[in-house]
């Protein structure tokens, strides 16, 4: 939902800035997008590579936290509790 709202604001903001004035915060660009290679006609940029690597790292860290820590064991135990029958 956060991404939907963010993109909606980016879509509406240019038309609103003409009427309301431009006082919106400019986006922070950490990496300048550059095409690294193409796969089946689709270009892959360095930003895409960073996103994929970060997603994989966070997936591995989440798996480790859920399956190998005491906190993760507690989360799994609470998730497996069945509600009482009426």
C-alpha positions as CSV (number, residue, x, y, z in Angstrom):
1,X,0.0,0.0,0.0
2,X,2.9,2.3,0.7
3,X,4.2,1.9,-2.9
4,X,0.7,2.6,-4.3
5,X,0.4,5.8,-2.2
6,X,3.9,6.9,-3.1
7,X,3.3,6.4,-6.9
8,X,0.0,8.2,-6.6
9,X,1.7,11.2,-5.1
10,X,4.3,11.1,-7.8
11,X,1.6,11.0,-10.4
12,X,-0.5,13.9,-8.8
13,X,2.4,16.1,-7.7
14,X,3.4,17.6,-11.0
15,X,-0.1,18.9,-11.7
16,X,-0.5,20.0,-8.1
17,X,2.9,21.8,-8.1
18,X,1.7,24.2,-10.8
19,X,-1.2,25.3,-8.7
20,X,0.1,24.9,-5.1
21,X,3.8,25.8,-5.7
22,X,6.7,23.5,-5.7
23,X,7.7,22.9,-2.0
24,X,7.9,19.1,-2.2
25,X,11.0,17.3,-1.1
26,X,13.2,16.1,-4.0
27,X,14.0,12.4,-4.1
28,X,17.3,11.2,-2.8
29,X,19.2,9.3,-5.5
30,X,21.9,7.0,-4.1
31,X,22.8,5.2,-7.3
32,X,22.7,6.7,-10.8
33,X,20.8,4.1,-13.0
34,X,23.1,2.7,-15.7
35,X,22.3,-0.2,-18.0
36,X,24.6,-3.1,-17.2
37,X,23.4,-5.7,-19.7
38,X,20.3,-7.0,-21.6
39,X,18.4,-10.2,-21.2
40,X,16.0,-11.3,-23.9
41,X,15.7,-7.6,-25.0
42,X,15.1,-6.3,-21.5
43,X,17.7,-4.0,-20.0
44,X,19.0,-4.7,-16.5
45,X,20.4,-1.7,-14.6
46,X,22.6,-1.5,-11.6
47,X,19.6,-0.5,-9.5
48,X,17.8,-3.7,-10.4
49,X,20.9,-5.8,-9.4
50,X,21.1,-4.0,-6.1
51,X,17.4,-4.6,-5.4
52,X,17.6,-8.3,-6.3
53,X,20.8,-8.8,-4.1
54,X,19.2,-6.9,-1.2
55,X,16.0,-9.0,-1.5
56,X,18.0,-12.2,-1.4
57,X,20.0,-11.1,1.6
58,X,16.9,-10.1,3.5
59,X,15.2,-13.4,2.6
60,X,18.1,-15.4,4.0
61,X,18.3,-13.2,7.2
62,X,14.5,-13.6,7.7
63,X,14.8,-17.4,7.3
64,X,17.7,-17.5,9.7
65,X,15.8,-15.4,12.3
66,X,12.6,-17.5,12.1
67,X,14.2,-20.9,12.0
68,X,17.3,-20.6,14.2
69,X,16.6,-18.1,17.0
70,X,14.7,-18.3,20.2
71,X,12.6,-15.4,19.1
72,X,11.7,-17.2,15.8
73,X,10.8,-20.3,17.7
74,X,8.4,-18.2,19.8
75,X,6.9,-16.7,16.6
76,X,6.3,-20.2,15.2
77,X,4.9,-21.5,18.5
78,X,2.3,-18.7,18.6
79,X,1.4,-19.2,15.0
80,X,0.7,-22.9,15.6
81,X,-1.6,-22.4,18.6
82,X,-5.1,-23.5,17.7
83,X,-8.0,-21.5,18.9
84,X,-10.3,-23.3,21.4
85,X,-13.4,-25.0,20.0
86,X,-16.8,-23.7,21.0
